[in-house]
């Protein structure tokens, strides 16, 4: 029997605890060895729940351990690129939540360190691992819809984040739409060459005062001439609204919202069903497990990570292009965005 993959989790917030639970109890052949968080109580609570011996406020204690093979970075965004570099230099394989950084220069420096160290890096774009979205991806790749002509992504949150978070999030395009930029590339199999973004503050004036938008539409131009649209809202009163569609020369593939059940009630005045799932952890619970299974498999089997460093960099370029486009009210080519 192969030795277990020994992993440390850095960051014991909401996502860090979710990944830690999956690593400790839902993925065979893995041993969760340590948890760190700058808040001691968070690390200790997570470690105690999962029976992990080491809880620390200093992530370097995890990186220094020779018996740890890989780390899962779930700390605040402003630490990601630095910790990727530190983990690479320590010889650890790395899973890191998105985004790698808001600064392209720091992203490039981190990716260079990963390359020099010869370790694996997977970026946490979990929506690629949603079964319905994966099915759309596979149908497009198989040629079932022909050549993609139009792509549509709807992504709307049930409620806005706290204003304190908005102020440090990087803005809607680098916080929220970044997932959709990745999905556009993933679903179509094509690169975006130009985009045009328009947005407004229609939900909460405080979001505007914080320098951000809460409502946006982005039009994408792909390398083959195909066109895509992404529409975002920070507040969908009926729940978490997540839908995709790829229309091509030979047909169309689409995936709709997820619901808590499949019951539809029909009467003489209406046809009704329950609202869509209301929270991202409910909607994407399975995708978080599947992405971590993929990371463990690529480390153990020596394959390439399914979401690599370049996949982490390109959506940041797209987010910066979208922000520039919205500010200047013009189409922006991705080639305009420099490190």
TITORSE-370165 format. One record per residue (C-alpha): residue in one letter; x, y, z. Coordinates in steps of 0.05 Angstrom, whole numbers, plus 5000, padded with zeros to 4 digits. Example, Ala and Ser with C-alpha at 12.3 -4.5 7.8 and 13.67 -1.06 7.14 Angstrom:
// TITORSE-370165
a524649105156 s527349795143 
//
This chain:
// TITORSE-370165
x500050005000 x502750694981 x504551175037 x499251705051 x499952395021 x501452845081 x498353535076 x498154185116 x492654705110 x494455435115 x488455865134 x482755595176 x477156045153 x470855805118 x474255515056 x480355265095 x475954865142 x471954575084 x478354335050 x481054075115 x474753665127 x475153365057 x482553205065 x481652895134 x475452485122 x473252435050 x479452305007 x482851635016 x490351595022 x491252295053 x493452485122 x492153185147 x498253345190 x497554075209 x493154695207 x495355415213 x491756075219 x493756755243 x487956705292 x490156165341 x483055975361 x481155835288 x487055365277 x485955015344 x478454925332 x479554615263 x485154165288 x481053925348 x475053765305 x479153345257 x483953025306 x490053385278 x495953435325 x499054085301 x495454755304 x499655385296 x499356125280 x505756085239 x505055755171 x512655685168 x512155125219 x508454725166 x513354905111 x519254695154 x516653995166 x520053465123 x514252985134 x509253435098 x508753335023 x503753875003 x500254495028 x493354785016 x493555545019 x486955855040 x489556485074 x487857195055 x489057384982 x494657864998 x498857275024 x497756784967 x503556944920 x508557004977 x506356345008 x506555994940 x513756224933 x515556005003 x512155324994 x515655214928 x522455374958 x520854875014 x519454334962 x511954274976 x506654154925 x501454704927 x494054804922 x492255544927 x485455874928 x484156404876 x486656914860 x494156814863 x495057564871 x492258214844 x499158414819 x501658074755 x508958174773 x508057804839 x504157254803 x509857174753 x514957144809 x511056604846 x510056194783 x517556244767 x519155964836 x514355394825 x517655244758 x524655254788 x522654804845 x519154294801 x513154244846 x505754204828 x501254814833 x493654784826 x489355404831 x482455354864 x477555494809 x472654994836 x466955114787 x470754714734 x469254104777 x461754204782 x458753584748 x453853984705 x458954494682 x463853924669 x458653594625 x457854224584 x465454264577 x465853544554 x460353634503 x463854234473 x470453854471 x467153264437 x464453704381 x457253584400 x455454324393 x460054434333 x464355054331 x462555514390 x459256164367 x456056444430 x457456334504 x453156594560 x454656584634 x449856834688 x452956904757 x448957264811 x450057234887 x444157194935 x446757794975 x452658274974 x458758145017 x460258605076 x462959295057 x469359145096 x470558565049 x468758974987 x474259465004 x479658935002 x476658454950 x479958754889 x473158954861 x467658564829 x471758364767 x477458074808 x473157784863 x466657544832 x467357554756 x474157224760 x470556554767 x466556704704 x472756914665 x475756234682 x469255884663 x469156244596 x475955954578 x474255274607 x467455174574 x469355444505 x476455174501 x478255854471 x482256454493 x479157134500 x482757684461 x478358294476 x472858494524 x468159064540 x465359164609 x459759604634 x457359654706 x453560044757 x451560104830 x444259894832 x443959514898 x447759864953 x450560574949 x455760385000 x458959914950 x459760514903 x462760934959 x467760364970 x469860454897 x466559834869 x460659614826 x455059134845 x452059004776 x456058864712 x455858574642 x462058364604 x462258214530 x467957754508 x471057674439 x474456994431 x480356824386 x475856484334 x471157074331 x465956764377 x462357234426 x460957124500 x457057504553 x457657484628 x452457824672 x453557924747 x449458184804 x451158214878 x443858084897 x439157564869 x432957544913 x431056844891 x437756514908 x444556344880 x443656424804 x448856014765 x447455844693 x451755724631 x450455614557 x454855464497 x451455544429 x455155294367 x454555114294 x451954414312 x447554544372 x447554794443 x449454554513 x446854894575 x446754784651 x441655104697 x441055254771 x441554734826 x435554624870 x434754294938 x429853794907 x426553624841 x419253714863 x414854154819 x407854314843 x402654444788 x395854744800 x390355114762 x393655794773 x401155654775 x406955164769 x411955244825 x418154944855 x422955124912 x428055674902 x435155514879 x440355354930 x442055994966 x449255924988 x455555784948 x457855234995 x451354864984 x451554974909 x458754774899 x460054284956 x461453704909 x465954124865 x470454294924 x471353554939 x472753384867 x477953934857 x481753684919 x481252964895 x484353204829 x489953554865 x491552944907 x491452504845 x496152954805 x501152974863 x500752224875 x500852004802 x505452534773 x500452844725 x499353574709 x494653974753 x487954084718 x488154824736 x495355064731 x499055714742 x497256014674 x489955854688 x490756264751 x494156844716 x489656954655 x483157104694 x486957644732 x489057954666 x481757924644 x479458244710 x484358814701 x482058904629 x474758914651 x476159444704 x479859874653 x474259784603 x468959994653 x473060594675 x474560834604 x468060594570 x471560244513 x473559544490 x480259314517 x484858794486 x488058324536 x494758484504 x494159184533 x494858914604 x502158874623 x505558614686 
//
